[in-house]
Amino acid sequence: MSTTATITVEPVRTRRDYDAFITLPWQVPCDRPMVRPMREFERHLFDRGRRFRGRFSLTAYLDRLLLGPENPFYEHGDLEMFLARDGDRPVARIAAIQNRAHNEHNHDTVGFFGFYQCIDPGPAGQAATSALVRAAGDWLRARGLTTLRGPFNPTINDECGIWTDGETYPSFLMPSNPRYYADHLRAAGLEPVKTLRVYRLDLVNIPRDAWARWERIAARIQRSTGVILRGANFQDLDREVQSFLAIYNAAEALANGLLFAPMSFAELRSMAELFRSLINPELIRAAEVVENGMRRVVGAAITVPDLNEILRHTGGQLLHPHLIWSLLRMKLGRPTDRVRIAFLGVLPEYRHTPVSVLLLFDSIRTAIAYGAKEAEGSWIAEDNLAMVRPLEEHRFKLTDRYVIFERSLDP
């Protein structure tokens, strides 16, 4: 009997299916440094309305307490989980994703896939992946969508892409996968459509003359523009989220074109709630100017500690004694070695001013004050030269690549 004949794919409908879907990433072999997904996030997202665990589940209650009543993605999207088995053995999974916010913004008919995992690097895994891609495509085609693109977990504003190049484990909120994933997706008829880059800077060995030059440039920019730099104001979270959201959506729309999907207030607010308990607010930077006697936020940079330094030793669990102890040590001044600059952008009218360069230097300076040894800028689309050039000019080195795949859903 051929491998293909033993592969079956079904949507997740039972508690048994749900448990197999959730636990499958922990069976994926590590052929490179990896970090497993966050269990609480996945349980919370995929058990919408507690339909699998029930109203009185302790884990459902804890996930709800930690992450809110429901993932804000469902305000503008839907998904269907599919599980592939080889005989009785779960071997791979995928989620088919309809993101109405993306298609309304771009006047598009794109469907997405995400949360792809496969435990088998051989023929069974390849056959399972192809079957899952077909199932996801059928689900999306039935909703009038004409293109399959991904992975997005579940949107471009979350983890996205397949890791194809890199030697060390990925940073917090960046995907992690074995090398064979890209081959499996290509065999399923998907083709690369966008490459995402990761840059890293050694903060310990910046030459003194280079640092002195950066400081002079930053000081000159501040004098000439009057830009005020500050940390995040977590005390007025709604107002801060609203300011950052306007910058984020405007900057990402310009940078990523038709890949972009706007982030909602609820999505960023949910993320900010999590960050408020984990992150030193000084790591998140705002650039303000005075207009008509009032301060206005015109640029923002979000830098996060690399919690993967900790999570890779906890099985991805947020509620883990090692993580809690490590977070306490962070509060007491023991930083993570790496920080990730996850976003840096300005309002469109400031795009051709030096404000973004000033924010980049300020983020580096803040990371050094925090005690980090390495800063990562990720991710940046390969064709986004407006961000690639400043990073390379500031001695960031290209270390990793991720790929977004796509295929037509024509019958």
N, C-alpha and C positions, 0 to 999 in steps of 0.2 A: 504494500500500500504506500502511495506517495505521501510526503510530508503534508502537502496541501490538503489531501483528503482527510487528514486527521484534525485539521484546524477548524474550529467553530467560533463564531463571533455572535454575541448576544448583548443587547443593552442591559445595563445593571437594573435589576428589578427586585432583588431579594437582599436580605441582610447578609446572606452568604456571599452573594456577588459583591456587595458593597465592601465587606471586609477584605475580600480578595483584591479588589481594586485599590483600596487604601494601603494595604500592606505590601503590594507588589514591588514598589521601589526599593524596599529593604532586601530584596532578593537579587537585585541587579548586580552582576559582578563588577568589581572595580579594576579596570585595566589602566586607570590613570587616577590621580588624586581626585576624590569626589566628596561631596557633601549631600546627604539625603534631604528630601523636602521636609518642610516643617509639618509635623503630624497634625498639630492643632489647626493650622490653616486649611489643610486638605480635608480633614474631617468636617470642619465648619462649612466650607464651601460646598462639599459634595453631599452633605446630609441636610439639604434645604428643608426647613420645616420639621426636622427630626423624623423624617419619614422612615428611616432605617433603624435608628437607635431608640426611638420612643421618647415620650415627654419626660420620663423620670430617669433617663440615663445620666449618670454622674459625669461622664466625659462630655456629653452634649451640654450639660449645664456649665461645666468649666470652660468649654470652648466659647459658649455664648457670653459668659462673664468676661472672658479675655478679649474677644474679638467683636462683640456686639451681637445684636439679635439676628442679623442676616448680612451676608456679604453684599455691599452696595452694587456689585456688578449686576445683580438681578433687577435693578431699577431700569436697565437698558439692554439686558441680554438674557439669553437662555443657553443651556447646554444639555447635552445628552452624553452619558458615560457608556462606553463600550468596552467589553472584556473579551479577550481572545484566549481560548483554551486549546491545548494540544492534548486531545483526549480529555481527561479530567484535570489536567495540570494547567493553571493559569500561567500564560507566558507573556502576555503583552496587554496594554490598555491604551485608550485614547479618549479624549473628549471632543465631540463636535460642538462648535460654539457659534452662536448667532449673536453678533454685536450690532444692535440697531443704531447705537450712537455713531459707530464708524461709518455705516452705510448712509445714514442721514447726513452726516457732515461731508462726506466725499461724493454723495450722489452715486453710490456704488452698489454692487451686488456681490460682495465678497463674503464667503463663509470662512471660518477659521477652525483650526484644530489646535489642541494643546494637551498638556499633561501626559504626553506620550512617554511610555516606559516599556522596555522589553528586556526580559532576563536571558534571552537566548541569542548568542551572536551568530548562530549557524542558520541552516536552511529553515528550521522550524520558526525561528524568530523572524526571518525574512518573509516567510509565508504569512505569519500572523500579522506582521506590519502591513503587508499589502491588503489583507482582508479587512483590517481595521480602517485603513484609509478609504477603501471602497464603502464600508458601512457609514463612516462619517460623511463621505461625499453624498451618499444616497440620502441621508437625513437632511443635509443642507440643501441639496437639489430640490427636495420635496417642499422646501420653504422658498423656492424661487431664486436661490443663490447660484451663481455661475462660476465661481472661482474658489478653490481651497487654498488657504495660506496659513503658515504657522511654522513652529509652534508659538502660541501665545498663551500664557497661563494666568488668567484667561484673556488679558488684553495686552496691547503693546506697552501699557503703563505698568505692567507687572513683569515677572520673569518672561523672557522670550528668546527664541533662537536655540540652535543646536551647537554645542561647543565642539569646534573642530581643531583648534590649535591652542596649545598652552601646556605648561609643564607643572605649574603649581595649582593647588585647589582654588576654585573660584571664590570671589568675594560674596558677601551677604547680598541676597536677593538677585544673584546671578545664577543661571541654570548650571547643572552639573550632570554630565552623562558620559558613558563609555564612548570610545572612538567609533564603534560599529553602527551607532545610531544613524549617522549621515548616510552610510552605505545602504542601510535598510530602507530609508526614506527615498533614496534615489531609485532603488529597485521597485518601489511602489509607484513610480511614475512622477515623483516630485522633482522639481529642478530648483537650484539656488536662484533667488530673486534679489537678495540683499545681504551684504556682509556687514557685520557689526564688529567694531574694534574695541579692544581694551588696552589702555595705556597705563603704565606705572612709573612712578618717580621715587628714586632712592632719596629719602629725606635726610639721611645721615651724612651722605657724602656730596652734598651740593657744594661746588667750589665757592670759596669766599668771594672771589671777584664777581662771579655770576650773581650771587645773593645780593651783594652790595649794589650791583647794577639794577637788579629787579626792585630793590627798595627805593632807589632814586627815581625810577620810572613810575612806581606806584605813588610816591609822594608828589611827583609832578602832575600826575593825572588828578589826584585829589585836589590839589591847589587850583588847577585849571577848570575843573568841572564842578567843584563844590560837593562832590558825592560824599555822603555820610555812610559809614559801614557800621553794622551792629549785628548782634546775635538775635536768634528767634525770641519772640515774645510769647511764651507759652501761657502767660496769664490772660491774654486776650486771644484765645486760640481761634475763634471763629473769624475774627477780623484778619488775623495773620494768614489763616488758610485762604481766605478770599483774595488777599493781595497776591500770595504765592500762586494761587490757581490761575489768575489772569496772566501772570508771567509764564507759567509752565505751559499753558495751552497755546499761547501766542508763539512762544519760542519753539516748541516741539512741532507745531504745524508748519513753520518755516523750514525747520531742519529735516523733517521726515516726510513731507509731502503726502502722497496718497497712502502711505503706511500709517499715518497718524489717525488716532481716535481721541477725541477730547476726554480728559478726565473730569469726572463730576465732583461737585463740592463734597458729596457724601464719601466718595472714594478717597479723596485727599484728606478729609477730616478723619476718616477711620485710620489712615496711615499715621497721621499726626498724633492721634491718641496713643498709638503703640509707641511711636518715637518719643513722646513726652516722658514715658516711664523708663526708656532705655538710653536716651541720648543727652549729652551735655548740650544745652541750647546754643552755646557759643559755636558749636560746629556748624550750625545752620545759619547762613549769612544773608543779610538783606542789604541792598544798596539803595539809598534814598537820596532824592534831590528835593530842594525847597522850591515849590511852585505856588505863586500867589500867597506866600506866607505860610503855606502848609507843606508838611513833609509828605512825599509820595514815594512808594516803593516802586523802583523801576528795574531792579534786577535781583536775582536770588541765586543762591548756591546751597544745595543740600548735601552735606557730608555726613556719612554714617560710619560708626565703628564697624570693623569687619567681625560681626558676631559669628561668622563661620569658623573663626579660630576656636570658638567654644562649641558651636553646634555640631561640628564634625566629630566631637567626642561624646555627644549626648544622643546620637541617633536622631537628630533633628528636632528633639522635643524642647519646647519653650519652658514647660513646667518640669524642670529637671534640677536636682540639687546642685550639680556642677555649674549650670548656667546661672542659677540664683546667686551662688557664691561668687562667681566671676563678675556678675553685674554689681554686686556689693563692692568688690575690689575696684571696679571701674569708678564707682562713686567716690571711693577713697583715694583715687589718684593712680590706679594701675591700669593704663590704657591698653587697648589692643595694639598690636604691632602695625597693622595695616588699617587705613581708613579708605572709604570709597566715596569719591565725589560723584554722587548718583545723578545730580542735575546741576547745570549751570546755564542760566539764560537771562536775557533782558527783554524788555518790551520792544516791539518792532521799531519804534521811532528812535531807540537807542542802540539798534543793532550795529550801526556803522560808527559808533563812538567807542572810546577805550574803556567803557564801563565793564565789559565782559572780561577784558584783560585784568583790570583792577580786581574783580571778583575772584578770578583764578589765582592771582598772587595772594589775595587775602585768605582764600581757602587753604593754600599751601602753608601760609604763615600760621593760621589757626591750627592746622594739623600738627605742625611742629610744636606749638605751644601746648597742645593736648598731650604730646609725648609719643606720637606715632613715628614709626621708622620708615614707612612706605605709604605713599598715596596713590590711589587708583582712580583714573577717570574712565567711567564706563556707564553705559556703552555709547559709542559714537558711530553713526553710520559712516561707512568708508568714504562716501561721496560728500560728506559734510565738511568741506574744507575750512569753513569758518571756525570750526572747533578743532579740527585735526591740526591745522597749522600752529595755533597758539600752544597747544600741548607739546608739539614737537619742538617749538622754539623754546619752551620752558624745560627741555631735557627729559620729558616723558618718553619712555620707550614702549613701542608696540610689543605686547606679550601674548595676547590671546585674540582669537577670532571666533565669532559665532555666525551662523548662517540661518536666514529665513528661507523657507522653501514654499513652492507654489505649483499648482497644476490646475488646468481647466476642468470644470465639472460638466462639460458638454456630454450629452448622452452617448 
